[in-house]
Amino acid sequence: MTPDARGGTEPHWRRDFPIDWPEAQWVARREFVKFLMPVSLAFAVGQLWLVWRGWQRSAAPGPPVARIARVSDAPVGGAMLFEYPVGSPSRLLVRVDGATFVAYEQQCTHLTCPVLPAVERGELVCPCHHGVFELRTGRPIAGPPRRPLARVALDVRDGWVVATGIEARTA
Amino acid sequence: MPVPEHLEFFIDPSRCIGCQACVQACRECDSHKGQTMIQLDYIDRSLSTQTVPVVCMHCDVPTCAEVCPADAIKRTEDGIVQTARKPRCIACNNCVLACPFGVPKMQTSMNLMMKCDLCYDRTSVGLMPMCATVCPSQALHYGTREEIERLRPRSTPIDTFQFGAQVIHTRVRMMVPRNTPPAAIDVTGAFDLAPAPQDMAPDPMLANLYVEEPVG
């Protein structure tokens, strides 16, 4: 009975917005299953899509081997910017000691500010939020970044430092 | 925890002395945010000292909830119509205008309709509502039906009200004379009364009486 006492039935939408609290909290098993099936299907499809994307990324050929700098031009403790491949965001080459070169993407993994080398401390420092990366490995050691910097695989051939590939790392 | 089914709220207006203790006690309830939600109505202040405490009657078909466009007024499993849910209430005043008993109050400072919820934080853990706790003349009583029938041999509780064509059954009971109980209490009956005969001589005692009407 509606409150206007005309004896009509409750409007249809009242079933979706009941006055009584327990009815509003109640979910039928069939409704729950109807919700659960597409959602679990979507999760499964999403997992397969992630696997496919990972396979696609690993199967794609990396950039070609490129010369970056002469070994004789790079002082120990010095750093230089380079593009590898040409046209990509700048990367940072650092000569840690006589035989050790490291190269990373210059974008901080927190909010993509350019990181600056602090070779004497053995660190790469992002000035935006004081994120600190280890110079030899590129791993985050302080501040907001949680992922390591993307590393460029290097080799020394015929007096040249050459880039042979990019290691995109997530952990 | 729901309010126990066997405990009921009884209003006995004939016992009300208008002391406002219930009005003050209502503020103290933790869920009332310092606002009082019981009203003390004067029947006809110039002629009588009679007062009536008005709490929410907790209707079986709550008109306030029926008219709410925002689905803000909900009734819990024990039949208690709750204050509007704060995230939903749009302060439209529909419930304030629709309630036959004039219970919902719009708190404009909060943009929230608040109403008597039978002190849900107290009654749901087995305590009495604040107003029934303090009432010195037992005009507000919270207890079992057997208890009230033993305490009030000349009254009987009634739960049926008439509001125009609408018949309302309530969870809160009103006490009426036991020997001549009405079928229903006509809420708007006072509007339908015939006007007083005009040829009645004015009462000299009342003619020069200055009556201060309640403000607000």
Boltz contact constraints between the chains, C-beta under 6 A:
constraints:
  - contact:
      token1: [A, 3]
      token2: [B, 61]
      max_distance: 6.0
  - contact:
      token1: [A, 3]
      token2: [B, 63]
      max_distance: 6.0
  - contact:
      token1: [A, 3]
      token2: [B, 66]
      max_distance: 6.0
  - contact:
      token1: [A, 3]
      token2: [B, 166]
      max_distance: 6.0
  - contact:
      token1: [A, 5]
      token2: [B, 165]
      max_distance: 6.0
  - contact:
      token1: [A, 5]
      token2: [B, 166]
      max_distance: 6.0
  - contact:
      token1: [A, 17]
      token2: [B, 71]
      max_distance: 6.0
  - contact:
      token1: [A, 19]
      token2: [B, 65]
      max_distance: 6.0
  - contact:
      token1: [A, 19]
      token2: [B, 75]
      max_distance: 6.0
  - contact:
      token1: [A, 20]
      token2: [B, 75]
      max_distance: 6.0
  - contact:
      token1: [A, 21]
      token2: [B, 74]
      max_distance: 6.0
  - contact:
      token1: [A, 21]
      token2: [B, 76]
      max_distance: 6.0
  - contact:
      token1: [A, 22]
      token2: [B, 77]
      max_distance: 6.0
